[in-house]
Every structure is written in C-alpha cells, then in structure tokens.
Amino acid sequence: MPSQNSQSLEKMSKTDTIKLRNRYIGKSCKLFYKSDPLKIVRGQGQYMFDEEGTRYLDCINNVAHVGHCHPKVVEAASKQIAVLSTNNRFLHDELVHCAEKIINKMPGDLSVCYFVNSGSEANDLALRLARAFTKKLDVITLDHAYHGHLTSLMEISPYKFNLPGADPKPDHVHVASCPDDYRGKFNRFNSSSDMIKDQYIAEIESIAKKVTEEGRGIAGFIAESLQSCGGQIIPPEGYFEDVYRVVRKYGGVAIADEVQVGFGRVGTHYWAFETQNVVPDIVTIAKPMGNGHPVGAVVTTQKIADSFAATGVSYFNTYGGNPVSCAIANAVMDVVENEKLQQNAQIVGEYLLSEGIKMGYDFEMIGDVRGYGLFVGFEIVKSKSCRTPATQEAQWIVDRMKSVHRVLISSDGPNENVLKLKPPMVFTKENAEEFFVAFNECMHFLQKVNLSSLTEDVSNELPTRTDLLIKAM
Ligand SMILES: Cc1ncc(COP(=O)(O)O)c(C=O)c1O
C-alpha cells in the first residue's frame, strides 16, 4: 500500500511519468534500471523512497554526500534563498567563506578559487587555466576516463569518445593506459608488482617526449585521483608522484579531477590525491560539494591564476558562486567536519573492503575487490582464472539487488562488470551488513544457475529480502 506521505508528494502514476518522459525528454538521457526504472520521490540520509513509499538503501549517490536532504543543508539553502540569490559580481560573505574553507583544506600552493556550477564546468575551466599558463594545447588523459559532457571534455573522455557514433578523439589529446593492476595493460598477472607502476609511467613519458619533439608540447595531464567510470581503479602506490614529475618535466601542469572522490570520501584524507602524497597544480571539485545542488569549483596556484588573468579576458559565470550555492557548500563542509563523516568513511570503508575481500574468497565470480574509504568496487568475472568480464551477470546482480533486496548499486568500467559502491557518507556498518546479505544471496544464486535460464517466475520464488535479513540475524 502506498504510504500517505508518498501519495501526497507524488500524484502522477509511474506509467504516466514514463509516458511524459518518453514524449518530452531526449532519448539519449538514460535512466537507471532500463526495464523497470525507479520513480524516486523522497530521500533521507542513505535512503531513497519510491512513489509507493518503498525504501531503498542508496549505495550509489556520492552526490548526496552528507545524506539526502540533510537538515543543516536544507536550512542553509532555504535561509539564503529567502534573502538573496545573485551573481558573484557583488560582494558576499558566503562566497569568501566558502573559498577560505576549501583553500584551508588544500595543501601546498593551492590558494586561488573559482566557482562554477558543475564538474564539467570545473574541468573545462581547468583546461583553460592549463592552456593559458603553458601556452600549449595538448592534453594527456587516461583510458576509460570521463571528465564531463562539454565538447572540450568529451574530447578528453575515452569513456565517451570510444563509443560507436561519438566524435573521434582530436589530435591534441593523448591517451595513456589506465593504471589498473587487475585488467589494465600492465597488471599483476603479466608484470611483477614492482614493475607495474614504472611501465605505466614509461608510457606517459614516451607520450610527453613525442609530443614535445613534434614541437607541440604538453599543456597538462588530467586524471581522477581514483578513476570511477573506469571501474573503481586504485592506482599503484607512487603512481601520481611519478606522473606529475614527468608531466612537469615536459612543461605541463597536473590536474586532479576530484569531482567524484573529494570531500573526505576516501576516509584517510580529505582529497583523494592526498592518498598518493602529491600536490596537483589544479584541482576540480563538484558533485558532493552541493549535496545535490549544482555547485563546483576550481582551485589552483597564484601563478596559474595570474597567467589566466594576464590574458585580459575576465571570467564571469552567472550562477557560479551565487550566495545560495556557497551557503550550501559551506553547510556541507561543516557537516562533514561536525559529524566526523570522513572518519566514518574510513571505518565503514575498511569494513566494506575487508568483508568484501573475505567474500571474494568464497566466489569464483568475484575476481577483484578494491577500494578506498566509501569508494569500493567488485569486479565480476566468469572465473578467477580466466578473468573474462561477466557483464550480463553484473547487470543481473544490479537489477536483483534493487528488485529483491531494495539495495541500489551500479555497474561500470570498460566492460560494465564492476559493481560500484559510493554511498552517502552517513552509510553505517549496519548498512554495509545489509548490503553484504543481499550481495551474498545474489552471488550464491548466480553460482548455482545458468543466467540464461533465469525467468521472472524463478526469481519470484527466491527468498525475499526480509527472509534473508531474518536468517542473517
Ligand atoms: C570524474 C568526473 N568528472 C567530471 C564529471 C562531470 O560532472 P557534471 O556531471 O557535474 O558536469 C563527472 C560526472 O559524472 C565525473 O564523474
């Protein structure tokens, strides 16, 4: 039965919503869960609720960083929007406080902030800064990377430009292998562990050298500190230290895309690049910064900012840095601090990883378990020995986790066989246990059956989520 609360929130039937969406929204805007999309009408903490009041455990939404509709964030947003929302050409305290808070969390010479509205805008501006500073155009990016939907970013996102039908990679973009030690070009199966990092670095050095010898030069290297769309990739220790050294040697700047992984998600540090003991020249931040509200920023050094100013072209962004966005970002950062959410990410993340690794021993189809804080991936394969990506099975798990267990996860990576977890930072150990009960059931079931023989009827006969939770208690 639909709950009263959800009925009052949402009047239109799901079927009608689908009809209107199909009629008015571009077909390239994809939904999660193709065959049975979710209509979500409410969020609270680490939970989402559909139009019938069914509760889902949210393991996907790193954007709802401090939890869906956190009261402090809601309060900051409503207070500020009731007073003023305007552009950043007027002085405003929320903006300067926000910049100060961000800079206080940044290491080294990272001391200048620009406000934008999204991760894409942040990365586009980062490219402009790098190009203004170096007077070069060429960029090195990593295979499988995604940096945003603007034209400038589709060009540096192999995750997109390698798709059939996409515009091809332009000549000024150079793709280096993703430092994935499980499935990457150099991995723990074809290289000794002390060689893997150096092989990836040698590739970057050879790209930088070639581009320089051709007289073009490198403007910069851009990478997520932990690659997300690539399948929750944790680069080898010391990787970024060496990449940055090489890139700088050839005159380029280092851009860290922290759009997915910033603001304490990795637990041990506030920024994921800090896990590699490096200081980038430019850092881009967004998604978690607004807890669902569109706000982002670019942080750089005074030297780079000065070279951008020296072009004489002023930077204006109508909504970037408006008082409402900044009030929200300030509230998000305060909540991370006051509720010790970074520490929570470390504790719960360690539990997720260690239990996940243990679970991996039990199942032939869990090829690899990796993660950092509340950023964890399970690579699903046909068997540990062949490592063939089990794409269909991973998709089946994602669907079953939702429909039977009411747990939302996603799959990604070049073969879409990596189950991704990046839940709101209020995710608890009990939530992790709930995830494992559900995931275990899916894996046991998969182990027993041939996926192609699965029908709706068969899955309906399986134990319900409540049965499984009771059994596990
Ligand atoms: C790593 C990374 N960078 C940039 C972006 C673009 O951010 P936005 O969608 O806010 O434009 C995304 C979006 O998914 C992302 O994952």
The ligand as a Tripos MOL2 file, in Angstrom:
@<TRIPOS>MOLECULE
LIG
   16    16     1     0     0
SMALL
NO_CHARGES

@<TRIPOS>ATOM
      1 C1         35.1280   12.2930  -12.7330 C.3       1 LIG1
      2 C2         34.0860   13.2070  -13.2560 C.ar      1 LIG1
      3 N1         34.4430   14.4290  -13.6520 N.ar      1 LIG1
      4 C3         33.5390   15.2970  -14.1260 C.ar      1 LIG1
      5 C4         32.2120   14.9480  -14.2320 C.ar      1 LIG1
      6 C5         31.2150   15.9190  -14.7680 C.3       1 LIG1
      7 O1         30.4480   16.4290  -13.7380 O.3       1 LIG1
      8 P1         28.9920   17.0590  -14.0110 P.3       1 LIG1
      9 O2         28.0930   15.9410  -14.3870 O.co2     1 LIG1
     10 O3         28.6710   17.7160  -12.6980 O.co2     1 LIG1
     11 O4         29.1430   18.0400  -15.1060 O.co2     1 LIG1
     12 C6         31.8000   13.6900  -13.8150 C.ar      1 LIG1
     13 C7         30.3790   13.3000  -13.8950 C.2       1 LIG1
     14 O5         29.9760   12.1860  -13.7180 O.2       1 LIG1
     15 C8         32.7640   12.7820  -13.3220 C.ar      1 LIG1
     16 O6         32.4320   11.5640  -12.9360 O.3       1 LIG1
@<TRIPOS>BOND
     1     1     2 1
     2     2     3 ar
     3     2    15 ar
     4     3     4 ar
     5     4     5 ar
     6     5     6 1
     7     5    12 ar
     8     6     7 1
     9     7     8 1
    10     8     9 2
    11     8    10 1
    12     8    11 1
    13    12    13 1
    14    12    15 ar
    15    13    14 2
    16    15    16 1
@<TRIPOS>SUBSTRUCTURE
     1 LIG1         1 GROUP 0 **** ****
